[in-house]
Amino acid sequence: MKCIFLKHMALSMLSASLVVGSLTACVPLVLGGAAAGGSLVATDRRTSGAQLEDEGIELRGSSRLRSSLAERGHVNLTSYNRQVLLTGEVPTAQDKQMVEQLISRVENVATVVNELAVSGSSSLTQRSADTLVTGRVKAQLIDAPDLFSNAFKVVSERGTTYLMGRVTQREADRATNVVRGTPGVQKVVRVLEIITEEELARLLPTPSKPQPAAPKPETN
């Protein structure tokens, strides 16, 4: 049994190494905070506490929507730095207002941006098209050499692409131009928190200084 377990463990490690190897061929190589041949890469600009709060907001909010709205609509809830974006479709204006009030009462929610449409639910074909557009937009942001792609959260709904994140005005304008040129994007809506260039500089990781080489031992 021990021999079989070790053999299984070795195969698992080999599989993992193959996956990592294949990913390295597709993902830009990060060197000193920049991606070779692609977009700049940075850590999440939210605090770790805000990230946990956003996850909790999405879980609790989705649970309340299932209880209150049931099958009477199609609602997507996205939280970034305690700002909640509501997209999708509901059958009546009363439902739209009810959903906003419901989510605004979720713990830790600061603001709600209600982009729900009063209409029938979108088709599976339309949702698949939105997913494809989101993938294209993310790829375009990654390819932009002067943008931190991880600073943006992308949501697409019925041809409209929403950008969320904590970015400077320069980054917001540049990203908007990039997204507008993406096939399938009909409209861009910015749900962004604008920060200053000084705030951005404080958020970026400080490049590590090279350590001096150890002196060589003297030889007689």
C-alpha positions in Angstrom: 0.0 0.0 0.0 2.8 2.4 0.8 4.5 1.8 -2.5 1.2 2.5 -4.4 0.6 5.7 -2.4 4.1 6.9 -3.2 3.6 6.1 -6.9 0.3 8.0 -6.9 1.9 11.0 -5.2 4.8 11.0 -7.7 2.3 11.0 -10.6 0.3 13.8 -9.0 3.5 15.9 -8.6 4.4 15.2 -12.3 1.0 16.3 -13.4 1.2 19.5 -11.5 4.6 20.3 -12.9 3.2 19.7 -16.4 0.3 22.1 -15.8 2.6 24.7 -14.4 4.9 24.3 -17.5 2.0 24.7 -19.9 0.7 27.8 -18.0 4.1 29.5 -18.3 3.9 29.2 -22.0 0.6 31.1 -22.1 0.9 33.6 -19.2 3.2 36.6 -19.5 6.4 36.3 -17.4 6.5 38.7 -14.5 9.8 40.6 -14.1 10.1 43.2 -11.4 6.4 44.0 -11.3 6.0 44.1 -15.1 4.9 41.4 -17.5 7.2 40.7 -20.4 5.3 41.3 -23.6 2.1 42.2 -21.8 0.3 44.3 -19.3 1.8 45.5 -16.0 0.8 43.2 -13.2 0.0 44.4 -9.7 -1.6 42.9 -6.6 -5.2 43.6 -5.8 -5.6 47.3 -4.8 -8.2 46.5 -2.2 -7.1 45.7 1.4 -7.3 42.1 2.4 -10.2 43.0 4.7 -12.1 44.7 1.8 -11.6 41.6 -0.4 -13.1 39.4 2.3 -16.0 41.8 2.8 -16.7 41.7 -1.0 -16.8 37.9 -1.0 -19.2 38.0 2.0 -21.4 40.6 0.3 -21.7 38.6 -2.8 -22.5 35.4 -0.9 -25.1 37.0 1.4 -26.6 39.1 -1.3 -27.0 36.2 -3.7 -28.6 34.1 -0.9 -31.1 36.9 -0.2 -31.9 37.3 -3.9 -32.7 33.6 -4.2 -35.1 33.8 -1.3 -36.9 37.0 -2.3 -36.8 37.0 -6.1 -36.8 33.2 -6.7 -37.2 32.6 -10.5 -38.7 36.0 -11.3 -35.6 37.4 -12.9 -31.9 37.1 -13.7 -29.7 39.2 -11.4 -25.9 39.3 -11.2 -24.3 40.9 -8.2 -20.7 42.1 -8.3 -19.0 43.7 -5.3 -15.7 45.7 -5.5 -14.4 47.6 -2.4 -18.0 47.4 -0.9 -19.5 49.0 -4.0 -22.1 46.7 -5.5 -23.0 46.5 -9.2 -26.4 45.0 -10.1 -26.9 43.8 -13.6 -29.4 41.5 -15.4 -33.1 41.7 -15.8 -36.2 41.8 -13.6 -39.9 41.8 -14.7 -41.1 45.0 -13.1 -39.9 48.4 -11.8 -41.0 47.4 -8.3 -38.7 44.3 -8.5 -35.8 46.5 -9.6 -36.4 48.8 -6.6 -36.9 45.9 -4.2 -33.6 44.2 -5.3 -31.7 47.5 -4.7 -33.2 48.0 -1.2 -32.5 44.4 -0.4 -28.9 44.5 -1.3 -28.3 47.9 0.3 -29.2 46.4 3.6 -26.5 43.6 3.3 -23.8 44.0 5.9 -20.7 46.1 4.7 -22.4 47.4 1.5 -21.4 51.1 1.0 -23.2 51.9 -2.3 -25.3 50.1 -4.9 -25.2 50.9 -8.6 -28.5 49.5 -10.0 -28.1 48.7 -13.7 -30.9 46.2 -13.8 -33.1 46.3 -16.9 -36.9 45.9 -16.6 -37.4 43.2 -19.3 -37.6 39.5 -19.8 -34.5 37.4 -18.8 -31.7 37.3 -21.4 -31.3 34.1 -23.4 -28.6 31.5 -22.9 -27.1 32.7 -26.3 -26.9 36.3 -25.1 -25.3 35.3 -21.8 -22.7 33.2 -23.7 -22.0 36.2 -26.0 -21.5 38.4 -22.9 -19.1 35.8 -21.4 -17.1 35.8 -24.7 -17.0 39.6 -24.7 -15.7 39.7 -21.1 -12.9 37.3 -22.1 -12.0 39.5 -25.0 -11.9 42.6 -22.9 -9.7 41.0 -20.3 -7.3 39.9 -23.0 -7.2 43.4 -24.4 -6.4 44.8 -21.0 -3.6 42.2 -20.5 -2.1 43.1 -23.9 -2.1 46.8 -23.0 1.5 47.5 -21.9 0.7 50.6 -19.9 -2.2 49.2 -17.8 -2.4 47.0 -14.7 -4.9 44.5 -15.9 -5.5 43.2 -12.3 -6.7 46.6 -11.3 -9.9 46.1 -13.2 -12.9 43.9 -12.7 -14.9 43.3 -15.9 -18.7 42.6 -16.2 -20.6 42.3 -19.4 -24.4 42.3 -19.8 -26.4 42.6 -23.0 -23.5 44.1 -24.9 -22.7 46.7 -22.2 -19.3 46.3 -20.5 -18.8 47.6 -17.0 -15.4 48.4 -15.5 -14.9 48.3 -11.8 -11.7 49.0 -9.8 -9.5 51.5 -8.0 -7.6 53.4 -10.7 -6.3 56.8 -11.6 -8.1 59.1 -14.1 -5.3 58.3 -16.6 -5.8 54.5 -16.2 -9.6 54.9 -16.4 -9.4 56.9 -19.7 -6.9 54.5 -21.2 -8.8 51.4 -20.3 -12.0 52.9 -21.7 -10.4 53.5 -25.0 -9.0 49.9 -25.0 -12.4 48.4 -24.2 -14.3 50.5 -26.7 -12.3 48.9 -29.5 -13.0 45.3 -28.4 -15.3 43.4 -30.7 -18.8 42.9 -29.3 -18.6 45.9 -26.9 -21.6 48.2 -27.6 -21.2 50.5 -24.6 -18.8 51.0 -21.7 -20.0 52.0 -18.3 -17.3 53.0 -15.7 -18.1 52.0 -12.1 -14.6 53.1 -10.9 -13.1 54.5 -7.8 -10.7 57.2 -8.9 -7.4 57.6 -7.0 -4.5 60.0 -7.4 -1.2 59.1 -9.0 0.4 59.6 -5.5 -2.0 57.0 -4.0 -1.2 54.6 -6.9 2.5 55.0 -6.2 2.0 54.0 -2.6 0.0 51.0 -3.6 2.6 49.6 -6.0 5.1 47.1 -4.7 8.5 48.7 -4.0 11.2 47.0 -6.3 13.7 45.1 -4.2 17.3 46.3 -4.2 19.9 43.7 -5.4 21.9 42.3 -2.6 25.7 42.9 -2.7 27.7 39.9 -3.6 29.5 38.2 -0.7 33.3 38.9 -0.7 35.4 36.1 -2.0 37.7 34.4 0.5 41.3 35.4 0.2 43.7 32.7 -1.0 47.3 32.5 0.0 
